[in-house]
Amino acid sequence: MILTTKWHGRGHGCASFSSSAIPLFKPRKKIGVVKVGNESQSESVSEPQTKKANLSAARKERIQLPTYGTNKFHISEFLSHPSAIETLLNTNALKSFQCLGTNTYRCTLHRVRLLNFEAGPVLDLRVTPTNEDCTVEMLSCKFEGSKIMEHQNDHFSALMRNHMTWDTNDSESFLEVDVTLNLILEIYTHPFTMMPVSAVERPGNLMLQALLDRLVPLLLQQLLQDYAKWVHQQLDLVP
């Protein structure tokens, strides 16, 4: 192939160039675009971890026990009596009370209605009295009522322990109560999932502590009243 170029000026001339002298331009390489599908995107985004709030409260109380002149009516004997079991479980405040087996009881509280929701706690408790102490433990806690409240049963757990001991000091008897309550709540609904766990734990701990601070003294007051009533019943049976 011959390329001819003509100049205008004093003379005419021509020049020829071989086609091999002209550089050839290579076409640009196509830049591939990698498309990320839905599967790749879902793998790169990790699911948020489930938040759990740990709530706890504790209350200790020590009171002096009345003396009735003989060790026959000691508090340890009373706590093994069915009337004491009813006091410890506060059956007067329950909707129903059922014995599930040895030292194990199911307590159903009255339902509470809040807005459009209704819930009634059902507690399984174990009472273990001995000559040295008496322990009340919560084995399970569930809610009955509205479906949305029953759904919460899969998102929380509760532990409660009431340990009672007694001793004698200079012919005076004392009863000591040590109550602990622990709740584990799963945080899975908005707007709570956007908040730090401490925003749930702090008010929750205050609420539980206020609950124990109110209930433990009431429990001891009722326990002493029923203890005195039981002693007088036993005295009436003595010939």
KARADA-V660894 format. One record per backbone hydrogen bond with DSSP energy under -0.5 kcal/mol. NH is the residue of the N-H (numbers start at 0). CO is the residue of the C=O. Records with the same first field share a line. If there is no record, write none. Layout:
# KARADA-V660894
NH: CO + CO
This chain:
# KARADA-V660894
2: 16
4: 14
6: 12
8: 6
14: 4
16: 2
18: 0
20: 17
21: 18
22: 20
25: 23
31: 29
33: 31
34: 32
36: 34
40: 36
41: 37
42: 38
43: 39
44: 40
45: 43
50: 186
52: 184
54: 52 + 182
56: 180
58: 178
60: 176
62: 174
64: 172
72: 69
73: 70
76: 73
77: 73
78: 74
79: 75 + 76
80: 77
83: 77 + 80
84: 80
85: 81
86: 82
87: 83
88: 84
89: 85 + 86
90: 85
92: 89
93: 90
94: 107
95: 107
97: 105
99: 97 + 103
100: 103
103: 100
104: 124
105: 97
106: 104 + 122
107: 95 + 105
108: 106 + 120
109: 92
111: 118
113: 111 + 116
116: 113
118: 111
119: 143
121: 141
122: 106
123: 139
124: 104 + 122
125: 136
126: 102
127: 125 + 134
128: 126
129: 132
133: 163
134: 127
135: 161
136: 125 + 134
137: 159
138: 123 + 136
139: 123
141: 121
143: 119
145: 117
148: 145
149: 145
150: 146
151: 147 + 148
152: 149
153: 150
154: 151
155: 152
156: 183
158: 181
160: 179
161: 135
162: 160 + 177
163: 133 + 161
164: 175
165: 131
166: 173
168: 171
171: 168
172: 64
173: 166
174: 62
175: 164
176: 60
177: 162
178: 58
179: 160
180: 56
181: 158
182: 54
183: 156
184: 52 + 182
185: 154
186: 50 + 184
187: 185
191: 188
192: 188
193: 190
194: 191
198: 195
199: 196
200: 196
201: 197
203: 199
204: 200
205: 201
206: 202
207: 203
208: 204
209: 205
210: 206
211: 207
212: 208
213: 209
214: 210
215: 211
217: 213
218: 214
219: 215
220: 216
221: 217
222: 218
223: 219
224: 220
225: 221
226: 222
227: 223
228: 224
229: 225
230: 226
231: 227
232: 228
233: 229
234: 230
235: 231
236: 232
237: 233 + 234
